[in-house]
Amino acid sequence: MSSVNKVILVGRLGGDPELRHTTENRAVATFTMATSEVWKDGRSGEKKEKTEWHNIKIWGKLGEIAAQYLKKGKLVFIEGRLETREYEGRDGIKRRIVEIVATDMKMLGNAGGLSQDRDDRAAPRSFRQTDDFPPEEDDVPL
Protein backbone atom coordinates (compact mmCIF):
# COMPACT_ATOMS: atom_id res chain seq x y z
CA MET A 1 0.00 0.00 0.00
CA SER A 2 1.31 3.44 -0.87
CA SER A 3 1.35 6.31 1.59
CA VAL A 4 -0.41 9.68 1.52
CA ASN A 5 1.02 13.07 2.48
CA LYS A 6 -1.74 15.61 1.93
CA VAL A 7 -2.62 18.78 3.81
CA ILE A 8 -5.70 20.97 3.32
CA LEU A 9 -5.92 24.28 5.19
CA VAL A 10 -8.31 27.22 5.21
CA GLY A 11 -7.03 30.19 7.14
CA ARG A 12 -5.70 33.73 7.09
CA LEU A 13 -2.25 34.97 6.16
CA GLY A 14 -0.14 36.17 9.06
CA GLY A 15 1.84 38.49 6.79
CA ASP A 16 2.42 39.37 3.16
CA PRO A 17 4.17 36.60 1.18
CA GLU A 18 7.90 37.00 0.70
CA LEU A 19 9.08 36.17 -2.82
CA ARG A 20 12.64 34.93 -3.38
CA HIS A 21 14.46 33.30 -6.27
CA THR A 22 16.85 30.35 -6.22
CA THR A 23 20.26 30.46 -7.87
CA GLU A 24 18.54 28.98 -10.95
CA ASN A 25 16.05 31.91 -10.82
CA ARG A 26 13.11 29.72 -9.71
CA ALA A 27 10.55 31.66 -7.67
CA VAL A 28 9.53 30.57 -4.18
CA ALA A 29 7.03 32.42 -1.99
CA THR A 30 6.83 31.87 1.76
CA PHE A 31 4.36 33.08 4.36
CA THR A 32 2.68 32.07 7.60
CA MET A 33 -0.96 31.12 7.84
CA ALA A 34 -3.21 30.86 10.89
CA THR A 35 -5.99 28.33 11.37
CA SER A 36 -8.26 28.58 14.40
CA GLU A 37 -10.52 26.20 16.26
CA VAL A 38 -13.34 27.53 18.46
CA TRP A 39 -15.28 25.48 21.01
CA LYS A 40 -17.34 25.85 24.16
CA ASP A 41 -15.69 24.55 27.32
CA GLY A 42 -17.88 21.79 28.80
CA ARG A 43 -17.21 22.72 32.44
CA SER A 44 -17.15 26.51 32.44
CA GLY A 45 -19.30 27.17 29.38
CA GLU A 46 -16.67 29.67 28.20
CA LYS A 47 -15.84 30.09 24.55
CA LYS A 48 -12.30 28.82 23.90
CA GLU A 49 -10.11 29.34 20.86
CA LYS A 50 -6.84 27.79 19.73
CA THR A 51 -4.81 29.11 16.80
CA GLU A 52 -2.19 27.07 14.94
CA TRP A 53 0.44 28.76 12.78
CA HIS A 54 1.67 27.07 9.61
CA ASN A 55 4.69 27.81 7.42
CA ILE A 56 3.70 27.79 3.75
CA LYS A 57 6.06 27.50 0.78
CA ILE A 58 4.90 27.81 -2.85
CA TRP A 59 7.21 27.19 -5.82
CA GLY A 60 7.33 28.53 -9.36
CA LYS A 61 4.58 30.47 -11.10
CA LEU A 62 2.13 29.64 -8.30
CA GLY A 63 4.53 31.31 -5.85
CA GLU A 64 4.70 34.40 -8.04
CA ILE A 65 0.89 34.55 -8.16
CA ALA A 66 0.70 34.16 -4.36
CA ALA A 67 3.17 37.01 -3.88
CA GLN A 68 1.22 39.22 -6.28
CA TYR A 69 -2.33 38.67 -4.96
CA LEU A 70 -2.14 37.49 -1.33
CA LYS A 71 -1.83 39.98 1.50
CA LYS A 72 -1.81 39.81 5.29
CA GLY A 73 -5.24 38.84 6.63
CA LYS A 74 -6.55 37.33 3.37
CA LEU A 75 -8.60 34.15 3.68
CA VAL A 76 -7.10 31.40 1.53
CA PHE A 77 -7.44 27.68 0.83
CA ILE A 78 -4.12 25.83 0.59
CA GLU A 79 -3.62 22.23 -0.49
CA GLY A 80 -0.24 20.55 -0.51
CA ARG A 81 2.07 18.23 1.40
CA LEU A 82 4.03 18.32 4.66
CA GLU A 83 7.77 18.64 4.36
CA THR A 84 10.32 18.67 7.16
CA ARG A 85 13.80 20.05 6.63
CA GLU A 86 16.78 20.82 8.77
CA TYR A 87 19.01 23.84 8.51
CA GLU A 88 21.75 25.50 10.49
CA GLY A 89 20.91 28.92 11.89
CA ARG A 90 23.26 31.89 11.86
CA ASP A 91 24.13 30.99 15.45
CA GLY A 92 25.40 27.58 14.31
CA ILE A 93 22.55 25.63 15.94
CA LYS A 94 20.77 23.01 13.81
CA ARG A 95 17.03 23.52 13.58
CA ARG A 96 14.11 21.62 12.11
CA ILE A 97 11.14 23.23 10.41
CA VAL A 98 7.86 21.76 9.19
CA GLU A 99 6.38 23.44 6.13
CA ILE A 100 3.42 22.92 3.87
CA VAL A 101 4.55 22.87 0.24
CA ALA A 102 1.46 24.12 -1.56
CA THR A 103 0.32 22.68 -4.87
CA ASP A 104 -3.12 24.32 -4.99
CA MET A 105 -4.35 27.72 -3.80
CA LYS A 106 -7.75 29.41 -3.80
CA MET A 107 -8.44 32.95 -2.62
CA LEU A 108 -11.65 32.70 -0.60
CA GLY A 109 -12.47 36.19 0.57
CA ASN A 110 -11.24 39.48 1.83
CA ALA A 111 -9.75 40.26 5.23
CA GLY A 112 -12.19 40.89 8.02
CA GLY A 113 -15.12 41.71 5.74
CA LEU A 114 -13.42 44.85 4.42
CA SER A 115 -14.32 45.94 0.92
CA GLN A 116 -12.10 44.50 -1.77
CA ASP A 117 -9.64 46.75 -3.51
CA ARG A 118 -9.60 47.16 -7.28
CA ASP A 119 -6.74 44.64 -7.86
CA ASP A 120 -8.49 41.99 -5.76
CA ARG A 121 -11.63 41.98 -7.91
CA ALA A 122 -9.57 41.42 -11.06
CA ALA A 123 -7.48 38.65 -9.51
CA PRO A 124 -8.00 35.05 -10.53
CA ARG A 125 -9.40 33.03 -7.62
CA SER A 126 -7.99 29.51 -8.04
CA PHE A 127 -4.51 28.26 -8.95
CA ARG A 128 -2.78 24.88 -9.23
CA GLN A 129 0.92 24.02 -9.35
CA THR A 130 1.88 22.36 -12.62
CA ASP A 131 5.54 21.54 -12.05
CA ASP A 132 5.80 18.64 -9.62
CA PHE A 133 9.52 18.68 -8.93
CA PRO A 134 10.89 21.48 -6.73
CA PRO A 135 14.64 22.19 -6.71
CA GLU A 136 17.00 20.32 -4.45
CA GLU A 137 17.06 21.26 -0.75
CA ASP A 138 20.43 23.00 -1.13
CA ASP A 139 18.87 25.45 -3.57
CA VAL A 140 16.22 26.71 -1.11
CA PRO A 141 16.94 30.24 0.17
CA LEU A 142 16.62 30.73 3.92
CYANA upper distance limits for C-alpha pairs under 8 A (distance plus 0.5 A):
  5 ASN  CA     81 ARG  CA      5.88
  5 ASN  CA     82 LEU  CA      6.93
  6 LYS  CA     79 GLU  CA      7.80
  6 LYS  CA     80 GLY  CA      6.21
  6 LYS  CA     81 ARG  CA      5.16
  6 LYS  CA     82 LEU  CA      7.43
  7 VAL  CA     78 ILE  CA      8.40
  7 VAL  CA     79 GLU  CA      6.10
  7 VAL  CA     80 GLY  CA      5.75
  7 VAL  CA     81 ARG  CA      5.81
  7 VAL  CA     82 LEU  CA      7.22
  7 VAL  CA    100 ILE  CA      7.82
  8 ILE  CA     77 PHE  CA      7.87
  8 ILE  CA     78 ILE  CA      6.30
  8 ILE  CA     79 GLU  CA      5.02
  8 ILE  CA     80 GLY  CA      7.19
  9 LEU  CA     35 THR  CA      7.89
  9 LEU  CA     77 PHE  CA      6.24
  9 LEU  CA     78 ILE  CA      5.68
  9 LEU  CA     79 GLU  CA      6.95
 10 VAL  CA     35 THR  CA      7.17
 10 VAL  CA     75 LEU  CA      7.61
 10 VAL  CA     76 VAL  CA      6.21
 10 VAL  CA     77 PHE  CA      5.00
 10 VAL  CA     78 ILE  CA      6.89
 11 GLY  CA     33 MET  CA      6.68
 11 GLY  CA     34 ALA  CA      5.90
 11 GLY  CA     35 THR  CA      5.24
 11 GLY  CA     36 SER  CA      8.04
 11 GLY  CA     75 LEU  CA      5.99
 11 GLY  CA     76 VAL  CA      6.24
 11 GLY  CA     77 PHE  CA      7.31
 12 ARG  CA     33 MET  CA      5.96
 12 ARG  CA     34 ALA  CA      5.87
 12 ARG  CA     35 THR  CA      7.40
 12 ARG  CA     72 LYS  CA      7.94
 12 ARG  CA     73 GLY  CA      5.65
 12 ARG  CA     74 LYS  CA      5.74
 12 ARG  CA     75 LEU  CA      5.00
 12 ARG  CA     76 VAL  CA      6.69
 12 ARG  CA    111 ALA  CA      8.40
 13 LEU  CA     31 PHE  CA      7.61
 13 LEU  CA     32 THR  CA      6.40
 13 LEU  CA     33 MET  CA      4.89
 13 LEU  CA     34 ALA  CA      6.84
 13 LEU  CA     70 LEU  CA      8.41
 13 LEU  CA     71 LYS  CA      7.35
 13 LEU  CA     72 LYS  CA      5.44
 13 LEU  CA     73 GLY  CA      5.41
 13 LEU  CA     74 LYS  CA      6.14
 13 LEU  CA     75 LEU  CA      7.37
 13 LEU  CA     76 VAL  CA      8.09
 14 GLY  CA     31 PHE  CA      7.70
 14 GLY  CA     32 THR  CA      5.69
 14 GLY  CA     33 MET  CA      5.76
 14 GLY  CA     34 ALA  CA      6.91
 14 GLY  CA     72 LYS  CA      6.00
 14 GLY  CA     73 GLY  CA      6.75
 15 GLY  CA     31 PHE  CA      6.94
 15 GLY  CA     32 THR  CA      7.02
 15 GLY  CA     33 MET  CA      8.45
 15 GLY  CA     71 LYS  CA      7.10
 15 GLY  CA     72 LYS  CA      4.66
 15 GLY  CA     73 GLY  CA      7.59
 16 ASP  CA     31 PHE  CA      7.19
 16 ASP  CA     67 ALA  CA      7.96
 16 ASP  CA     70 LEU  CA      7.18
 16 ASP  CA     71 LYS  CA      5.10
 16 ASP  CA     72 LYS  CA      5.25
 17 PRO  CA     29 ALA  CA      6.48
 17 PRO  CA     30 THR  CA      5.96
 17 PRO  CA     31 PHE  CA      5.25
 17 PRO  CA     32 THR  CA      8.49
 17 PRO  CA     66 ALA  CA      7.48
 17 PRO  CA     67 ALA  CA      5.67
 17 PRO  CA     70 LEU  CA      7.35
 17 PRO  CA     71 LYS  CA      7.39
 17 PRO  CA     72 LYS  CA      8.43
 18 GLU  CA     29 ALA  CA      5.88
 18 GLU  CA     30 THR  CA      5.84
 18 GLU  CA     31 PHE  CA      6.92
 18 GLU  CA     67 ALA  CA      7.08
 19 LEU  CA     27 ALA  CA      7.29
 19 LEU  CA     28 VAL  CA      6.28
 19 LEU  CA     29 ALA  CA      4.86
 19 LEU  CA     30 THR  CA      7.17
 19 LEU  CA     63 GLY  CA      7.82
 19 LEU  CA     64 GLU  CA      7.54
 19 LEU  CA     67 ALA  CA      6.56
 20 ARG  CA     27 ALA  CA      6.29
 20 ARG  CA     28 VAL  CA      5.92
 20 ARG  CA     29 ALA  CA      6.81
 20 ARG  CA    141 PRO  CA      7.78
 21 HIS  CA     25 ASN  CA      5.52
 21 HIS  CA     26 ARG  CA      5.65
 21 HIS  CA     27 ALA  CA      4.97
 21 HIS  CA     28 VAL  CA      6.51
 21 HIS  CA    141 PRO  CA      8.04
 22 THR  CA     26 ARG  CA      5.66
 22 THR  CA     27 ALA  CA      7.10
 22 THR  CA     28 VAL  CA      8.10
 22 THR  CA    139 ASP  CA      6.43
 22 THR  CA    140 VAL  CA      6.81
 22 THR  CA    141 PRO  CA      6.89
 23 THR  CA    139 ASP  CA      7.25
 26 ARG  CA     59 TRP  CA      8.01
 26 ARG  CA     60 GLY  CA      6.41
 27 ALA  CA     59 TRP  CA      6.37
 27 ALA  CA     60 GLY  CA      5.29
 27 ALA  CA     61 LYS  CA      7.48
 27 ALA  CA     63 GLY  CA      6.80
 27 ALA  CA     64 GLU  CA      6.97
 28 VAL  CA     57 LYS  CA      7.29
 28 VAL  CA     58 ILE  CA      6.06
 28 VAL  CA     59 TRP  CA      4.91
 28 VAL  CA     60 GLY  CA      6.49
 28 VAL  CA     63 GLY  CA      5.82
 28 VAL  CA     64 GLU  CA      7.77
 29 ALA  CA     57 LYS  CA      6.23
 29 ALA  CA     58 ILE  CA      5.65
 29 ALA  CA     59 TRP  CA      6.98
 29 ALA  CA     63 GLY  CA      5.23
 29 ALA  CA     64 GLU  CA      7.27
 29 ALA  CA     66 ALA  CA      7.48
 29 ALA  CA     67 ALA  CA      6.78
 30 THR  CA     55 ASN  CA      7.79
 30 THR  CA     56 ILE  CA      6.02
 30 THR  CA     57 LYS  CA      5.05
 30 THR  CA     58 ILE  CA      6.94
 30 THR  CA     63 GLY  CA      8.48
 31 PHE  CA     55 ASN  CA      6.60
 31 PHE  CA     56 ILE  CA      5.87
 31 PHE  CA     57 LYS  CA      7.35
 32 THR  CA     53 TRP  CA      7.05
 32 THR  CA     54 HIS  CA      5.98
 32 THR  CA     55 ASN  CA      5.21
 32 THR  CA     56 ILE  CA      6.34
 33 MET  CA     53 TRP  CA      6.16
 33 MET  CA     54 HIS  CA      5.65
 33 MET  CA     55 ASN  CA      7.07
 33 MET  CA     56 ILE  CA      7.54
 34 ALA  CA     51 THR  CA      6.87
 34 ALA  CA     52 GLU  CA      6.14
 34 ALA  CA     53 TRP  CA      5.12
 34 ALA  CA     54 HIS  CA      6.82
 35 THR  CA     51 THR  CA      6.11
 35 THR  CA     52 GLU  CA      5.86
 35 THR  CA     53 TRP  CA      7.10
 35 THR  CA     54 HIS  CA      8.46
 36 SER  CA     49 GLU  CA      7.27
 36 SER  CA     50 LYS  CA      6.07
 36 SER  CA     51 THR  CA      4.73
 36 SER  CA     52 GLU  CA      6.77
 37 GLU  CA     49 GLU  CA      6.09
 37 GLU  CA     50 LYS  CA      5.81
 37 GLU  CA     51 THR  CA      6.93
 38 VAL  CA     47 LYS  CA      7.57
 38 VAL  CA     48 LYS  CA      6.19
 38 VAL  CA     49 GLU  CA      4.91
 38 VAL  CA     50 LYS  CA      7.13
 39 TRP  CA     47 LYS  CA      6.34
 39 TRP  CA     48 LYS  CA      5.83
 39 TRP  CA     49 GLU  CA      6.96
 40 LYS  CA     45 GLY  CA      6.24
 40 LYS  CA     46 GLU  CA      6.11
 40 LYS  CA     47 LYS  CA      5.02
 40 LYS  CA     48 LYS  CA      6.35
 41 ASP  CA     45 GLY  CA      5.41
 41 ASP  CA     46 GLU  CA      5.79
 41 ASP  CA     47 LYS  CA      6.69
 41 ASP  CA     48 LYS  CA      6.94
 54 HIS  CA     99 GLU  CA      7.39
 54 HIS  CA    100 ILE  CA      7.79
 55 ASN  CA     98 VAL  CA      7.56
 55 ASN  CA     99 GLU  CA      5.36
 55 ASN  CA    100 ILE  CA      6.68
 56 ILE  CA     99 GLU  CA      6.14
 56 ILE  CA    100 ILE  CA      5.38
 56 ILE  CA    101 VAL  CA      6.60
 56 ILE  CA    102 ALA  CA      7.33
 57 LYS  CA     63 GLY  CA      8.30
 57 LYS  CA     99 GLU  CA      7.23
 57 LYS  CA    100 ILE  CA      6.63
 57 LYS  CA    101 VAL  CA      5.40
 57 LYS  CA    102 ALA  CA      6.67
 58 ILE  CA     62 LEU  CA      6.88
 58 ILE  CA     63 GLY  CA      5.12
 58 ILE  CA     66 ALA  CA      8.26
 58 ILE  CA    101 VAL  CA      6.34
 58 ILE  CA    102 ALA  CA      5.70
 58 ILE  CA    103 THR  CA      7.67
 59 TRP  CA     63 GLY  CA      5.41
 59 TRP  CA     64 GLU  CA      8.44
 59 TRP  CA    101 VAL  CA      8.41
 59 TRP  CA    102 ALA  CA      8.29
 59 TRP  CA    129 GLN  CA      8.38
 59 TRP  CA    134 PRO  CA      7.36
 60 GLY  CA     64 GLU  CA      7.06
 60 GLY  CA    129 GLN  CA      8.34
 60 GLY  CA    131 ASP  CA      8.20
 61 LYS  CA     65 ILE  CA      6.73
 61 LYS  CA    129 GLN  CA      8.11
 62 LEU  CA     66 ALA  CA      6.67
 62 LEU  CA    103 THR  CA      8.46
 62 LEU  CA    127 PHE  CA      7.32
 62 LEU  CA    128 ARG  CA      7.41
 62 LEU  CA    129 GLN  CA      6.34
 63 GLY  CA     67 ALA  CA      6.68
 64 GLU  CA     68 GLN  CA      6.70
 65 ILE  CA     69 TYR  CA      6.63
 66 ALA  CA     70 LEU  CA      5.82
 67 ALA  CA     71 LYS  CA      8.42
 69 TYR  CA    119 ASP  CA      8.47
 69 TYR  CA    120 ASP  CA      7.54
 69 TYR  CA    123 ALA  CA      7.37
 70 LEU  CA     74 LYS  CA      6.95
 70 LEU  CA    107 MET  CA      8.37
 72 LYS  CA    111 ALA  CA      8.45
 73 GLY  CA    110 ASN  CA      8.21
 73 GLY  CA    111 ALA  CA      5.43
 73 GLY  CA    112 GLY  CA      7.88
 74 LYS  CA    107 MET  CA      8.16
 74 LYS  CA    108 LEU  CA      8.46
 74 LYS  CA    109 GLY  CA      7.15
 74 LYS  CA    110 ASN  CA      5.89
 74 LYS  CA    111 ALA  CA      5.21
 75 LEU  CA    107 MET  CA      6.92
 75 LEU  CA    108 LEU  CA      5.95
 75 LEU  CA    109 GLY  CA      5.86
 75 LEU  CA    110 ASN  CA      6.73
 75 LEU  CA    111 ALA  CA      6.90
 76 VAL  CA    105 MET  CA      7.53
 76 VAL  CA    106 LYS  CA      6.23
 76 VAL  CA    107 MET  CA      5.13
 76 VAL  CA    108 LEU  CA      5.69
 76 VAL  CA    109 GLY  CA      7.76
 77 PHE  CA    104 ASP  CA      8.48
 77 PHE  CA    105 MET  CA      6.06
 77 PHE  CA    106 LYS  CA      5.45
 77 PHE  CA    107 MET  CA      6.87
 77 PHE  CA    108 LEU  CA      7.20
 78 ILE  CA    102 ALA  CA      6.72
 78 ILE  CA    103 THR  CA      8.21
 78 ILE  CA    104 ASP  CA      6.36
 78 ILE  CA    105 MET  CA      5.28
 78 ILE  CA    106 LYS  CA      7.23
 79 GLU  CA    102 ALA  CA      6.03
 79 GLU  CA    103 THR  CA      6.41
 79 GLU  CA    104 ASP  CA      5.49
 79 GLU  CA    105 MET  CA      6.95
 80 GLY  CA    100 ILE  CA      6.68
 80 GLY  CA    101 VAL  CA      5.87
 80 GLY  CA    102 ALA  CA      4.59
 80 GLY  CA    103 THR  CA      5.38
 80 GLY  CA    104 ASP  CA      7.02
 81 ARG  CA    100 ILE  CA      5.97
 81 ARG  CA    101 VAL  CA      5.88
 81 ARG  CA    102 ALA  CA      7.12
 81 ARG  CA    103 THR  CA      8.38
 82 LEU  CA     98 VAL  CA      7.37
 82 LEU  CA     99 GLU  CA      6.33
 82 LEU  CA    100 ILE  CA      5.21
 82 LEU  CA    101 VAL  CA      6.86
 83 GLU  CA     98 VAL  CA      6.26
 83 GLU  CA     99 GLU  CA      5.81
 83 GLU  CA    100 ILE  CA      6.63
 83 GLU  CA    101 VAL  CA      7.22
 84 THR  CA     96 ARG  CA      7.39
 84 THR  CA     97 ILE  CA      6.16
 84 THR  CA     98 VAL  CA      4.94
 84 THR  CA     99 GLU  CA      6.77
 85 ARG  CA     96 ARG  CA      6.21
 85 ARG  CA     97 ILE  CA      6.11
 85 ARG  CA     98 VAL  CA      7.19
 86 GLU  CA     94 LYS  CA      7.28
 86 GLU  CA     95 ARG  CA      6.02
 86 GLU  CA     96 ARG  CA      4.85
 86 GLU  CA     97 ILE  CA      6.85
 87 TYR  CA     94 LYS  CA      6.14
 87 TYR  CA     95 ARG  CA      5.95
 87 TYR  CA     96 ARG  CA      6.98
 88 GLU  CA     92 GLY  CA      6.18
 88 GLU  CA     93 ILE  CA      6.00
 88 GLU  CA     94 LYS  CA      4.76
 88 GLU  CA     95 ARG  CA      6.47
 89 GLY  CA     93 ILE  CA      5.97
 89 GLY  CA     94 LYS  CA      6.72
 89 GLY  CA     95 ARG  CA      7.36
102 ALA  CA    129 GLN  CA      8.31
103 THR  CA    128 ARG  CA      6.29
103 THR  CA    129 GLN  CA      5.21
103 THR  CA    130 THR  CA      8.41
104 ASP  CA    126 SER  CA      8.24
104 ASP  CA    127 PHE  CA      6.26
104 ASP  CA    128 ARG  CA      4.79
104 ASP  CA    129 GLN  CA      6.45
105 MET  CA    126 SER  CA      6.37
105 MET  CA    127 PHE  CA      5.69
105 MET  CA    128 ARG  CA      6.83
106 LYS  CA    125 ARG  CA      6.02
106 LYS  CA    126 SER  CA      4.75
106 LYS  CA    127 PHE  CA      6.69
107 MET  CA    125 ARG  CA      5.59
107 MET  CA    126 SER  CA      6.94
108 LEU  CA    125 ARG  CA      7.88
110 ASN  CA    114 LEU  CA      6.85
110 ASN  CA    115 SER  CA      7.71
110 ASN  CA    116 GLN  CA      6.74
116 GLN  CA    120 ASP  CA      6.44
116 GLN  CA    121 ARG  CA      7.15
117 ASP  CA    121 ARG  CA      7.28
118 ARG  CA    122 ALA  CA      7.37
119 ASP  CA    123 ALA  CA      6.76
135 PRO  CA    139 ASP  CA      6.70
135 PRO  CA    140 VAL  CA      7.87
136 GLU  CA    140 VAL  CA      7.75
